[in-house]
Every structure is written in C-alpha cells, then in structure tokens.
Amino acid sequence: MVKVVYEVVQHDGGWAYRLEGVYSEAFPTHAEALEAARIVAAEQQVGGDSAEISWQDDKGKWHKEYAEGGDRPETEVVDGPWKSRSAETSPRA
C-alpha cells in the first residue's frame, strides 16, 4: 500500500504542508497549516469511482491506467520531527 506523508513546515514567511518536496500555499499560523494538512490527508481517504486515468511522469511521458475508486493510500501528517498524527485521528486545534 502507498503511504502519503504530509509534513508541516515553515515556508515563505509562514507555515505550509509539504508532500514530496511540493509546498501548499503559505498559512499565517502553524495551527492553520496543521489543520489544512489534516483536512487534505483525510480527503485522501475518501474513495471515488473507478476510472481510466492518465498521468505524466517526471520524464514527460504520459501513461494510462485503470484506477480502482476504493484504492486509497495510507496517510499521515507529521508535525515536526518529534510528533506525528495519523489522518484517522480527529483534527484538534
């Protein structure tokens, strides 16, 4: 199973969450960035309809494949090196 990890970090004069080196928009406070990361991680758990999808890899090549709507990754939100919280826990302020 694929695991998606969102990290809450300082970014662009504020706070953001990061996934594989890509940053979200900047939030003014740590709490807002953490809440946004938890929301995004929870949304990853919601299944959808199965469908044919196309995607482009890092070399620019396009691929087509069938995606099962219920095939969702495991998610985690990491808030600094000392803390982590699974998306399955309820968001807290």
Beta strands, then each sheet from edge to edge (+ up, - down):
strand 1: 3-11
strand 2: 14-19
strand 3: 22-23
strand 4: 51-56
strand 5: 62-67
strand 6: 74-78
strand 7: 84-86
sheet 1: 3+ 2- 1+ 6+ 7-
sheet 2: 4+ 5-
end
